[in-house]
Amino acid sequence: MAAERPARRTHTAAELAKKLGCDPRTVRRYMALPREQYLASALSRSKPWEALGMSRATWYRKGKPEPKPEGGQPL
Amino acid sequence: MLVKPSQPDLFSPERWPRRPYCTDDLSTGLRIRSLKQALTKSYIQANPPHMRVWSLYDIDRPGGGLAWEDGNLPPPSWATVNKANGHAHLAYGLRAPVLTASMEARQAPLRYLNAVEAAFRAKLGGDDSFSGLITKNPAHPLWWTLRGPELAYELGDLAEFVDLERFKTRQGVKVAEVGLGRNVTVFDFVRLWAYKKVREHKGVKGGFVHWQKAVYDRCMARNSDFTTPMDSREAYHIARSVAKWTWNRFDLEASDVRFSKLQAFRVSKRWERKTLIRTQVFEAENGC
């Protein structure tokens, strides 16, 4: 079931739950990014390091470089 | 100060059981004898089975006969002191005896007496497990008997010497399961159960007979949990009182209305809390 307000939170559900004295699920029920939206922008799905021809560890080490758009020169 | 005045009406028959339990040696068990015979034994049942005439306390320490002085309490009607070790039984006579096991027994005076007894027991440092069935016979030469100036007190007068609020029975607060505390415990336990169960027997043929039996079984089951259970007659009278009241006077419709209101109140509280948390979650996120 979608949250009442489908948006990304700046705090984790656990942090807010602890602060407000409720269950993390209650926080998620009121405000959470829908799963599809999360997956659309998730690194584990888009795998930008593969487009750059490097490993994930190297990609992090180089400071998370963004791949150039189609036709552009890779870094 | 305890003196040795004469108390001519101490052994008047209306203040003692007609045929009390008595014995000379507790290890050989109790016998039922006439009052005249029982008064020759060293231990005797002071209260008739259905009422509390004497409020009894067991002080298991040397100097127990004067424990009331240490606790700033009034002098007892009598104190029987063990000459060998100084342990004593104190007895406060009640001007208006309280019915404990009878069809006319009422819960309010019983609870009042229970609270007074609990407060006195705490102040005197009395034995919590003393059920008060058998006491040292004040007429027996084995004990040193001290007699107080008053043969009997009003419960209200006794209550003035203690902080009764601490010892009054309240819902959710467990009372000491000794003496009259057992009556109160069984009554509360069974009545709360009976409010829910009585509707299962209403409208059924022979319902009241089965209902009485069910309530009595419940009372006996709870009574058997006590270290020193009550006399079965006491349990019977509690059961009969609860069974009759819930059958004749407990209004199921009014109970349903009360329950419905309670549920509505619970839901409203839940919604209140939900709304508050919802607002706080959004505020916390928007504030960042």
Interface residues (C-beta under 8 A of the other chain):
Chain A: E4 R5 A7 R9 T10 H11 L16 K19 L20 C22 T26 V27 Y30 M31
Chain B: K274 I277 R278 Q280 V281 F282 A284 E285 C288
